[in-house]
Amino acid sequence: MDQDNIRNFCIIAHIDHGKSTLADRLLEFTGTIEKRKMKEQILDQMDLERERGITIKLQPVRMIYNVQNVKGDQVEQLERAKRSYILNLIDTPGHVDFNYEVSRSLAAVEGAILLVDATKGVQAQTLSNLYLAIEQGLEIIPVINKIDLSNANIEKTKREVIHILGCQENEILLASGKTGEGVEEILQAVIRKIPVPKGNSDRSLRALIFDSKYDVYKGVLAYARIVDGSVRQEDGIYMMATATESSVIEVGYFKPELVVAEVLSAGDIGYIATGLKSVNQCRVGDTITISKSNVKNQISKLPGYKEVKPMVYASFYPVEGDDYNMMRDALEKLKLNDAAFVFELESNLALGRGFRCGFLGILHMEIIQSRLEREFEISPTITTPSVVYKIKTKDQSSSLEANHPSAEKSKTREFFIYSPAEMPDPSIIESISEPYVKLDIISPVSFLGPIMEVMKNTRAEYKNTEYIDSERIILNFNCPLTDVIVNLHDDLKSASSGYASMNYEFLEYRPNDLIKLDILVAGDKVDAFSRIVPKNRSYSEGKRIVEKLKEAIPKQNFTVALQAAVGGKIIARETIAAFRKDVTAKLYGGDVTRKRKLLEKQKKGKKKMKNIGRVTIPSEAFLAVLKK
């Protein structure tokens, strides 16, 4: 088909504004999926996505739209065309943790449908995703969804969209993903407004990898947007970032299942089966070209891709040591289908061998944990999530710093630590810096007071307030990432009866007065509970943790001391009392000395048990400490 008849677009919106439901109606209207195969959220392939009602992975699909009565001058000029269009849609996630999926989608398309819920109005991720799309220079089609609901406030939502986008009222489309109303107008707007893909099929191959997936039989499937040239089966290809060569096993497109094609040409979105056995050789954001040596060195890489960096780190440990190899294999399989998830080996005296894992946020961590439990039947012990800290030392020649792996590589006085266990001796630390983020909160004006109360409990710096209209505001803060990731989302929802939404993005590293807080269980330091906290909050945080642990750790046959310590100083303590077993119950009558003898014997036994016994900490205890 002619390149003039191709349109590439994605749907961007805040979480739960109806992206996947609208995508269902688009697939139905264009006849892409037969009615007997149709089900709700068809593009959400994972069971977890359906249960939670959220999109986690982006999903491309190709639709063929046969135009009947199209309005608009631009389309009328295409009379020479066959009136049949290829529409490549990418359904994107809406949660702040999966912002990277959105940035990848935007790099592969020319336009975006900006979807806003008529009952909720503009939310934090609506703005965030809109700014990403504008940065990429995409054509934006504003659509107000869920107009069929009784509490839909269409006029108010229109004013909000005009405020953020600066468009005309007649440019805003009205639709209902549930009933299918307005779907045809959206498809016609896509054809009319979204530009034809640029690129030349006669040039050498250049394709942008915007996602990848591992297939047991075909190796790594590169989800690619063909910018220039074409690719077909058995072509030799070259991945520019990893300098990897391979031969194409097959090419095709998504419907949404894989459909084999003869060739993918400039403007197309599809998959390339590379035959590679590792996703690391076929990185998301890389450029694919042909493997001819005289060509590949002259090709320039494609721009417009935002690199992913994990924001939150936590360690996963198998409950049984024998499960270590099984967990490693499971994490490797998860990494094959999740470009943002990273992990490396780690060992811990209390927990044994495990893995330090990097995530985009707490939800991302919960998803990985759920997938481990569902797909591989592994329930890991999880340490407290922490962020990456920047350490600056006083003396560069210090042996502790020189021995630190990242310091040794950089040969500088600054290096990063990924967990409190890596913290060097406090005597050589000049400063500790933590990541700050730009935090935006959108809420009805009536909840301003409760939200400011929530923010008082964090170390956030208030910047300014912007009014979207007379009823809704945007609050801007600069806030330490540690204060955002743990419970802020839940606290904001509670304070605003569920109406507030938030979005954050990395700003910079700032030095703060931070110290390491250690937790001791029965006199043994447990690294998994250690954390880096502001000095002025060390007592309250230490007290909170030992109180939580007292509830979570079961009673032993001996007294267990739970202590929070800074350096060598104990700042908080709780005690788990021993089991009370009445050893004299079997006695009846007789001399009192018989009872005393038994009680003394029990006392000695408990003392001996305390000296040689270890406290078994259940995985629930680690999870209890996670939440405030």
For each residue, the residues with C-beta under 8 A, 3 or more apart:
1: 5 6 82 84 86
2: 5 81 82
3: 6 196 197 199 201 265 266 267
4: 78 81 196
5: 1 2 78 81 82 84 85 86
6: 1 3 85 86 88 196 197 267 268
7: 85 86 87 88 110 111 190 191 194 196 197
8: 88 108 109 110 111 194 197 225 267 269
9: 87 88 89 90 109 110 111 112 113 141 190 194
10: 58 89 90 91 92 102 105 106 108 109 112 113
11: 19 22 23 89 90 91 92 112 113 115
12: 19 92 94 102 105 106 112 113 114 115 126 129 130 132 133
13: 17 18 19 94 114 115 116 117 125 126 129 145
14: 17 94 116 117 120 123 124 125 126 129 501
15: 54 93 94 95 125
16: 53 54 94 117
17: 13 14 94 115 116 117 120 123 126 145 146
18: 13 21 22 115 117 145 146 177 178
19: 11 12 13 22 23 55 91 92 94 115
20: 23 24 41 43 44 55 91
21: 18 24 25 40 41 177 178
22: 11 18 19 25 26 113 115 143 145 175 177 183 186
23: 11 19 20 26 27 42 43 61 89 91
24: 20 21 27 28 38 40 41 42 43 177
25: 21 22 28 29 177 180 183
26: 22 23 29 30 32 63 87 89 183 186 187
27: 23 24 30 32 33 38 42 43 61 63 256
28: 24 25 31 32 33 35 38 180
29: 25 26 180 183 184 187
30: 26 27 63 64 65 87 187
31: 28 64
32: 26 27 28 61 62 63 64 255
33: 27 28 37 38 42 255 256
34: 37 38
35: 28 38
36:
37: 33 34
38: 24 27 28 33 34 35 42
39: 42
40: 21 24 50
41: 20 21 24 44 49 50 53
42: 23 24 27 33 38 39 256
43: 20 23 24 27 55 59 61 91 256
44: 20 41 49 50 55 56 59
45: 49 57 59 256
46: 49 50 56 57
47: 50 51 374
48: 51 52 56 367 370 371 374
49: 41 44 45 46 52 53 54 55 56 57
50: 40 41 44 46 47 53
51: 47 48
52: 48 49
53: 16 41 49 50
54: 15 16 49 93 94 95
55: 19 20 43 44 49 58 59 91 92 93 94 98
56: 44 46 48 49 93 98 367
57: 45 46 49 93 101 211 337 338
58: 10 55 90 91 92 93 101 102 104 105 210 211
59: 43 44 45 55 90 91 254 256
60: 88 89 90 91 211 223 254 256 269
61: 23 27 32 43 88 89 90 91 254 255 256
62: 32 86 87 88 89 253 254 255 259 269 270
63: 26 27 30 32 86 87 88 89
64: 30 31 32 84 85 86 87
65: 30 84 85 87 187 191
66: 83 84
67: 70 75 83 84 85 188 191
68:
69:
70: 67 75 76 83 188 191 192
71: 75 188 192
72: 75 76 188 192
73: 76 77
74: 77 78 192
75: 67 70 71 72 78 188 191 192
76: 70 72 73 79
77: 73 74
78: 4 5 74 75 81
79: 76
80:
81: 2 4 5 78 84
82: 1 2 5
83: 66 67 70
84: 1 5 64 65 66 67 81
85: 5 6 7 64 65 67 191
86: 1 5 6 7 62 63 64 268
87: 7 9 26 30 62 63 64 65 187 190 191
88: 6 7 8 9 60 61 62 63 109 253 268 269
89: 9 10 11 23 26 60 61 62 63
90: 9 10 11 58 59 60 61 105 108 109 210 269
91: 10 11 19 20 23 43 55 58 59 60 61
92: 10 11 12 19 55 58 101 102 105 129
93: 15 54 55 56 57 58 98 101 102
94: 12 13 14 15 16 17 19 54 55 98 125 129
95: 15 54 98 125 363
96: 99 124 125 128 361 502 503 504
97: 359 360 361 362 363 364
98: 55 56 93 94 95 101 102 360 363 364
99: 96 102 103 125 128 129 132 360 505
100: 103 104 306 308 339 340 360
101: 57 58 92 93 98 104 105
102: 10 12 58 92 93 98 99 105 106 129 132
103: 99 100 106 107 132 305 306
104: 58 100 101 107 108 210 211 284 285 305 306
105: 10 12 58 90 92 101 102 108 109 210
106: 10 12 102 103 109 112 132 133 136 138 304
107: 103 104 136 208 210 225 285 304 305 306
108: 8 10 90 104 105 208 210 225 269
109: 8 9 10 88 90 105 106 112 138 225 269
110: 7 8 9 138 139 194 195 196 197
111: 7 8 9 138 139 140 141 190 193 194 195
112: 9 10 11 12 106 109 129 133 138 139 140 141
113: 9 10 11 12 22 141 143 186 190
114: 12 13 126 129 130 133 140 141 142 143 161 165
115: 11 12 13 17 18 19 22 143 145
116: 13 14 17 120 121 122 126 142 143 144 145 157 160 161
117: 13 14 16 17 18 120 121 123 145 146 157
118: 121 144 145 146 147 149 152 153 154 157
119: 146 149 151 152 153
120: 14 17 116 117 123 499
121: 116 117 118 153 156 157 160 468 472
122: 116 126 127 157 160 161 163 164 442 468 472
123: 14 17 117 120 126 127 442 501
124: 14 96 127 128 440 441 442 501 502 503
125: 13 14 15 94 95 96 99 128 129 501 503
126: 12 13 14 17 114 116 122 123 129 130 164
127: 122 123 124 130 131 164 440 442 474 503
128: 96 99 124 125 131 132 440 503 505
129: 12 13 14 92 94 99 102 112 114 125 126 132 133
130: 12 114 126 127 133 134 140 164 165
131: 127 128 134 135
132: 12 99 102 103 106 128 129 135 136
133: 12 106 112 114 129 130 136 138 140
134: 130 131 137 138 140
135: 131 132
136: 106 107 132 133 304
137: 134
138: 106 109 110 111 112 133 134
139: 110 111 112 193 194 195
140: 111 112 114 130 133 134 165 167
141: 9 111 112 113 114 173 186 189 190 193 194
142: 114 116 161 165 167 171 172 173
143: 22 113 114 115 116 172 173 174 175 182 186
144: 116 118 147 154 157 158 161 172 173 174 175
145: 13 17 18 22 115 116 117 118 175 176 177
146: 17 18 117 118 119 149 152 176 177 178
147: 118 144 152 154 174 175 176 181 182
148: 152 176 178 179 181
149: 118 119 146 152
150:
151: 119
152: 118 119 146 147 148 149 157
153: 118 119 121 156 157
154: 118 144 147 157 158 174
155: 158 159
156: 121 153 159 160 469 471
157: 116 117 118 121 122 144 152 153 154 160 161
158: 144 154 155 161 162 169 172
159: 155 156 162 163 469
160: 116 121 122 156 157 163 164 468 469 472
161: 114 116 122 142 144 157 158 164 165 167 172
162: 158 159 165 166 167 168 169 172
163: 122 159 160 166 468 469
164: 122 126 127 130 160 161 468
165: 114 130 140 142 161 162
166: 162 163
167: 140 142 161 162 171 172
168: 162 171
169: 158 162 172
170:
171: 142 167 168
172: 142 143 144 158 161 162 167 169
173: 141 142 143 144 182 185 186 189
174: 143 144 147 154 181 182
175: 22 143 144 145 147 181 182 183 185 186
176: 145 146 147 148 179 180 181 182
177: 18 21 22 24 25 145 146 180
178: 18 21 146 148
179: 148 176
180: 25 28 29 176 177 183
181: 147 148 174 175 176
182: 143 147 173 174 175 176 185 186
183: 22 25 26 29 175 180 186 187
184: 29 187 188
185: 173 175 182 188 189
186: 22 26 113 141 143 173 175 182 183 189 190
187: 26 29 30 65 87 183 184 190 191
188: 67 70 71 72 75 184 185 191 192
189: 141 173 185 186 192 193
190: 7 9 87 111 113 141 186 187 193 194
191: 7 65 67 70 75 85 87 187 188 194
192: 70 71 72 74 75 188 189
193: 111 139 141 189 190
194: 7 8 9 110 111 139 141 190 191
195: 110 111 139 198
196: 3 4 6 7 110 267
197: 3 6 7 8 110 266 267
198: 195 227
199: 3 203 226 227 228 266 267
200: 203 228 229 266
201: 3 228 229 230 265 266
202: 229
203: 199 200 206 228 229 266
204: 228 229 289 290 295 299
205: 226 228 229 230 231 235 237 288 289 290
206: 203 226 227 228 229 287 288 289 299 302
207: 222 224 225 226 227 229 231 264 272 287 288 289
208: 107 108 224 225 227 285 287 302 304 305
209: 212 222 223 224 239 282 283 284 285 286 287 288
210: 58 90 104 105 107 108 223 224 225 284 285 305
211: 57 58 60 104 223 284 339
212: 209 220 221 222 223 279 282 283 284 336 339
213: 220 221 223 336 337
214: 219 220 221 279 333 336 337
215: 218 219 220 221 273
216:
217:
218: 215 221 249 250 273 275
219: 214 215 246 249 273 274 275 276 277
220: 212 213 214 215 273 274 275 276 277 278 279 281 282 336
221: 212 213 214 215 218 258 271 272 273 274
222: 207 209 212 271 272 274 282 288
223: 60 209 210 211 212 213 269 270 271
224: 207 208 209 210 264 269 270 271 272 288
225: 8 107 108 109 207 208 210 268 269
226: 199 205 206 207 229 230 231 264 265 266 267 268 269 270
227: 198 199 206 207 208 266 302
228: 199 200 201 203 204 205 206 266
229: 200 201 202 203 204 205 206 207 226 265 266 289 290
230: 201 205 226 263 264 265 266
231: 205 207 226 235 237 248 251 263 264 272 288
232: 235 248 251 262 263 264
233: 248 249 250 251 262
234: 247 248
235: 205 231 232 247 248 290
236: 245 246 247 248 290 291 292
237: 205 231 245 246 247 248 272 274 288 289 290 291
238: 243 244 245 288 289 290 291 296
239: 209 242 243 244 245 246 281 282 283 286 287 288
240: 243 286 287 288 289 296 299 301
241: 283 285 286 287 301
242: 239 280 281 282 283 286
243: 238 239 240
244: 238 239 276 281 282
245: 236 237 238 239 291
246: 219 236 237 239 274 275 276 281 291
247: 234 235 236 237 275
248: 231 232 233 234 235 236 237 251 272 273 274 275
249: 218 219 233 273 274 275
250: 218 233 260 273
251: 231 232 233 248 260 261 262 263 264 270 271 272 273
252: 258 259 260 261 264 270 271
253: 62 88 258 259 261 264 268 269 270 271
254: 59 60 61 62 257 258 259 269 270 271
255: 32 33 61 62 259
256: 27 33 42 43 45 59 60 61
257: 254
258: 221 252 253 254 271
259: 62 252 253 254 255
260: 250 251 252
261: 251 252 253 264 270
262: 232 233 251
263: 230 231 232 251
264: 207 224 226 230 231 232 251 252 253 261 268 270 272
265: 3 201 226 229 230 268
266: 3 197 199 200 201 203 226 227 228 229 230
267: 3 6 8 196 197 199 226
268: 6 86 88 225 226 253 264 265
269: 8 60 62 88 90 108 109 223 224 225 226 253 254
270: 62 223 224 226 251 252 253 254 261 264
271: 221 222 223 224 251 252 253 254 258
272: 207 221 222 224 231 237 248 251 264 288
273: 215 218 219 220 221 248 249 250 251
274: 219 220 221 222 237 246 248 249 282
275: 218 219 220 246 247 248 249
276: 219 220 244 246 279 281 282
277: 219 220 281
278: 220 281 282
279: 212 214 220 276 282 283 335 336 339
280: 242 283
281: 220 239 242 244 246 276 277 278
282: 209 212 220 222 239 242 244 274 276 278 279 286
283: 209 212 239 241 242 279 280 286 339
284: 104 209 210 211 212 305 308 339
285: 104 107 208 209 210 241 305 306 307
286: 209 239 240 241 242 282 283
287: 206 207 208 209 239 240 241 299 301 302
288: 205 206 207 209 222 224 231 237 238 239 240 272
289: 204 205 206 207 229 237 238 240 295 296 299
290: 204 205 229 235 236 237 238 295 296
291: 236 237 238 245 246 296
292: 236 295 296
293: 296 297
294: 297 298
295: 204 289 290 292 298 299
296: 238 240 289 290 291 292 293 299
297: 293 294
298: 294 295
299: 204 206 240 287 289 295 296
300:
301: 240 241 287
302: 206 208 227 287 305
303:
304: 106 107 136 208
305: 103 104 107 208 210 284 285 302
306: 100 103 104 107 285
307: 285
308: 100 284 339 340 360
309: 506
310: 313 340 341 342 358 359 360
311: 359 360 361 387 435 481 485 506
312: 358 359 360 361 362 364 365 385 386 387 481 485
313: 310 356 357 358 359 385 386 387 388 418 419
314: 356 357 359 365 382 383 384 385 386
315: 346 348 351 354 355 356 357 382 383 419 528
316: 327 331 343 354 355 357 369 372 380 381 382
317: 348 351 352 353 354 355 380 381 382 383 528
318: 321 322 323 324 326 327 352 353 354 378 380 381
319: 323 379 380 381 619
320: 323
321: 318 324 352 353
322: 318
323: 318 319 320 326 327 378
324: 318 321 327 328 352 353 354
325: 328 329
326: 318 323 329 330 376 378
327: 316 318 323 324 330 331 354 355 372 376 378 380
328: 324 325 331 332 345 355
329: 325 326 332 333
330: 326 327 333 334 372 375 376 378
331: 316 327 328 334 335 343 355 357 372
332: 328 329 335 336
333: 214 329 330 336 337 376
334: 330 331 337 338 341 368 371 372
335: 279 331 332 338 341 342 343
336: 212 213 214 220 279 332 333
337: 57 213 214 333 334
338: 57 334 335 341 368
339: 100 211 212 279 283 284 308
340: 100 308 310 359 360 364
341: 310 334 335 338 357 358 359 364 368
342: 310 335 357 358
343: 316 331 335 355 356 357 358
344: 355 356
345: 328 353 354 355 356
346: 315 353 354 355 356 419
347: 352 353 354
348: 315 317 351 352 353 354 421 527 528
349: 527
350: 524 525 526 527 528 617
351: 315 317 348 354 381 383 527 528
352: 317 318 321 324 347 348
353: 317 318 321 324 345 346 347 348
354: 315 316 317 318 324 327 345 346 347 348 351 380 381
355: 315 316 317 327 328 331 343 344 345 346
356: 313 314 315 343 344 345 346 418 419
357: 313 314 315 316 331 341 342 343 365 368
358: 310 312 313 341 342 343 418
359: 97 310 311 312 313 314 340 341 362 364 365 368 385
360: 97 98 99 100 308 310 311 312 340 364
361: 96 97 311 312 364 365 485
362: 97 312 359 365 366 385 485 486 489
363: 95 97 98 366 367
364: 97 98 312 340 341 359 360 361 367 368
365: 312 314 357 359 361 362 368 369 382 385
366: 362 363 369 370
367: 48 56 363 364 370 371
368: 334 338 341 357 359 364 365 371 372
369: 316 365 366 372 373 380 382
370: 48 366 367 373 374
371: 48 334 367 368 374 375 376
372: 316 327 330 331 334 368 369 375 376 378 379 380
373: 369 370 376 377 378 379
374: 47 48 370 371 377
375: 330 371 372
376: 326 327 330 333 371 372 373
377: 373 374
378: 318 323 326 327 330 372 373
379: 319 372 373 619
380: 316 317 318 319 327 354 369 372 619
381: 316 317 318 319 351 354 528 619 622
382: 314 315 316 317 365 369 619 622 623 626
383: 314 315 317 351 419 527 528 529 622
384: 314 528 529 530 531 622 625 626
385: 312 313 314 359 362 365 485 486 626
386: 312 313 314 389 418 419 420 482 531 532
387: 311 312 313 434 435 481 482 485
388: 313 416 417 418 435
389: 386 416 417 432 433 434 514 532
390: 414 415 416 432 433 434 509
391: 414 415 416 417 423 424 429 431 432 433
392: 413 414 429 430 431 432 433 511
393: 396 398 401 407 413 414 424 428 429 430
394: 398 428 429 430
395: 398 401 428
396: 393 401 412 413
397: 402
398: 393 394 395 401 402 424 428
399: 402 403
400: 403 404 424 425 428
401: 393 395 396 398 404 407 413 415 424 428
402: 397 398 399 407 408
403: 399 400 407 408
404: 400 401 407 408 415 422 424
405: 408 409
406: 409 410 415 416 417
407: 393 401 402 403 404 410 411 412 415
408: 402 403 404 405 411
409: 405 406
410: 406 407 414 415
411: 407 408
412: 396 407 415
413: 392 393 396 401 430
414: 390 391 392 393 410
415: 390 391 401 404 406 407 410 412
416: 388 389 390 391 406
417: 388 389 391 406 420 422 423
418: 313 356 358 386 388 422
419: 313 315 346 356 383 386 422 527 530
420: 386 417 423 516 517 527 530 531 532
421: 348 527 530
422: 404 417 418 419
423: 391 417 420 426 516 532
424: 391 393 398 400 401 404 428 429
425: 400 428 429
426: 423 429 515 516 567
427:
428: 393 394 395 398 400 401 424 425
429: 391 392 393 394 424 425 426 432
430: 392 393 394 413
431: 391 392 511
432: 389 390 391 392 429 511 512 514 532
433: 389 390 391 392 509 510 511 512
434: 387 389 390 480 481 482 509 510 512 514 532
435: 311 387 388 480 481 506 507 508 509
436: 478 479 480 481 506 507 508 509 510
437: 478 479 480 481 484 504 505 506 507
438: 476 477 478 504 505 506 507
439: 460 476 477 478 479 484 502 503 504
440: 124 127 128 474 475 476 502 503 504
441: 124 451 474 475 477 492 500 501 502
442: 122 123 124 127 468 472 473 474 475 500 501 502
443: 447 448 451 472 473 475 492 496 499 500 501
444: 447 471 472 473 496 499 500
445: 448 467 470 471 472 473
446:
447: 443 444 450 451 495 496 497 499 500
448: 443 445 451 452 473 475
449: 452 453
450: 447 453 454 495 496
451: 441 443 447 448 454 455 475 492 495 496 500
452: 448 449 455 456
453: 449 450 456 457 495
454: 450 451 457 458 488 491 492 495
455: 451 452 458 460 462 475 477
456: 452 453
457: 453 454 491
458: 454 455 479 480 483 484 488
459: 479 480 483 534
460: 439 455 477 478 479 480 483
461: 477 478 479
462: 455 475 476 477
463: 476 477 478
464: 476
465: 473 474 475 476
466: 473 474 476
467: 445 470 472 473 474
468: 121 122 160 163 164 442 472 473 474
469: 156 159 160 163 472
470: 445 467
471: 156 444 445
472: 121 122 160 442 443 444 445 467 468 469
473: 442 443 444 445 448 465 466 467 468
474: 127 440 441 442 465 466 467 468
475: 440 441 442 443 448 451 455 462 465
476: 438 439 440 462 463 464 465 466
477: 438 439 441 455 460 461 462 463
478: 436 437 438 439 460 461 463 507
479: 436 437 439 458 459 460 461 483 484 504
480: 434 435 436 437 458 459 460 483 484 510 512
481: 311 312 387 434 435 436 437 484 485 504 506
482: 386 387 434 485 486
483: 458 459 460 479 480 486 488
484: 437 439 458 479 480 481 488 502 504
485: 311 312 361 362 385 387 481 482 488
486: 362 385 482 483 626 627 628
487: 490 491 627 628
488: 454 458 483 484 485 491 492 502
489: 362 492 493 502
490: 487 493 494
491: 454 457 487 488 494 495
492: 441 443 451 454 488 489 495 496 500 501 502
493: 489 490 496 498 500
494: 490 491
495: 447 450 451 453 454 491 492 500
496: 443 444 447 450 451 492 493 499 500
497: 447
498: 493
499: 120 443 444 447 496
500: 441 442 443 444 447 451 492 493 495 496
501: 14 123 124 125 441 442 443 492
502: 96 124 439 440 441 442 484 488 489 492
503: 96 124 125 127 128 439 440
504: 96 437 438 439 440 479 481 484
505: 99 128 437 438
506: 309 311 435 436 437 438 481
507: 435 436 437 438 478
508: 435 436
509: 390 433 434 435 436
510: 433 434 436 480
511: 392 431 432 433
512: 432 433 434 480 534
513: 534 535 536
514: 389 432 434 532 533 534 535
515: 426 532 533 534 535 538 566
516: 420 423 426 530 531 532 566
517: 420 530 531 532 533 538 541 542 545 564 565 566
518: 525 529 530 564 565 566
519: 525 526 529 530 542 545 546 549 562 563 564 565
520: 523 524 525 526 561 562 563 564 565
521: 524 526 529 549 553 560 561 562 615 617
522: 560 561 610 613 614 615
523: 520 561
524: 350 520 521 614 615
525: 350 518 519 520 530 565
526: 350 519 520 521 529 530 617
527: 348 349 350 351 383 419 420 421 530
528: 315 317 348 350 351 381 383 384 622
529: 383 384 518 519 521 526 545 549 622 625
530: 384 419 420 421 516 517 518 519 525 526 527
531: 384 386 420 516 517 541
532: 386 389 420 423 432 434 514 515 516 517
533: 514 515 517 537 538 541
534: 459 512 513 514 515 537 538
535: 513 514 515 538
536: 513
537: 533 534 540 541
538: 515 517 533 534 535 541 542 564 566 571
539: 542 543 571 572
540: 537 543 544
541: 517 531 533 537 538 544 545 564
542: 517 519 538 539 545 546 564 565 566 571 572
543: 539 540 546 547 564 571 572
544: 540 541 547 548 628
545: 517 519 529 541 542 548 549 564 572 625
546: 519 542 543 549 550 562 563 564 572 573 574
547: 543 544 550 551 574
548: 544 545 551 552 621 624 625
549: 519 521 529 545 546 552 553 562 574 621 624 625
550: 546 547 553 562 574 575 576
551: 547 548 624
552: 548 549 618 620 621 624 625
553: 521 549 550 560 562 576 615 617 618 621
554: 618
555: 576 577 578 579
556: 559 560 576 578 579 613 615
557: 578 579 606 609 613
558: 578 606 607 609 610 613
559: 556 575 576 577 578 610
560: 521 522 553 556 575 576 578 615
561: 520 521 522 523 573 575
562: 519 520 521 546 549 550 553 573 574 575 576
563: 519 520 546 570 572 573
564: 517 518 519 520 538 541 542 543 545 546 570 571 572 573
565: 517 518 519 520 525 542 568 569 570 571
566: 515 516 517 518 538 542 569 571
567: 426
568: 565
569: 565 566
570: 563 564 565 573
571: 538 539 542 543 564 565 566
572: 539 542 543 545 546 563 564
573: 546 561 562 563 564 570
574: 546 547 549 550 562
575: 550 559 560 561 562
576: 550 553 555 556 559 560 562
577: 555 559 580
578: 555 556 557 558 559 560 606
579: 555 556 557
580: 577
581: 602
582: 585
583: 586 598 599 601 602
584: 587 595 598 599
585: 582
586: 583
587: 584 590 594 595 598
588:
589:
590: 587 594
591: 594
592: 595 596
593: 596 597
594: 587 590 591 597 598
595: 584 587 592 598 599
596: 592 593 599 600
597: 593 594 600 601
598: 583 584 587 594 595 601 602
599: 583 584 595 596 602 603
600: 596 597 603 604
601: 583 597 598 604 605
602: 581 583 598 599 605 606
603: 599 600 606 607
604: 600 601 607 608
605: 601 602 608 609
606: 557 558 578 602 603 609 610
607: 558 603 604 610 611
608: 604 605 611 612
609: 557 558 605 606 612 613
610: 522 558 559 606 607 613
611: 607 608
612: 608 609
613: 522 556 557 558 609 610
614: 522 524
615: 521 522 524 553 556 560
616:
617: 350 521 526 553 621 622
618: 552 553 554 621
619: 319 379 380 381 382 622 623
620: 552 623 624
621: 548 549 552 553 617 618 624 625
622: 381 382 383 384 528 529 617 619 625 626
623: 382 619 620 626 627
624: 548 549 551 552 620 621 627
625: 384 529 545 548 549 552 621 622
626: 382 384 385 486 622 623
627: 486 487 623 624
628: 486 487 544
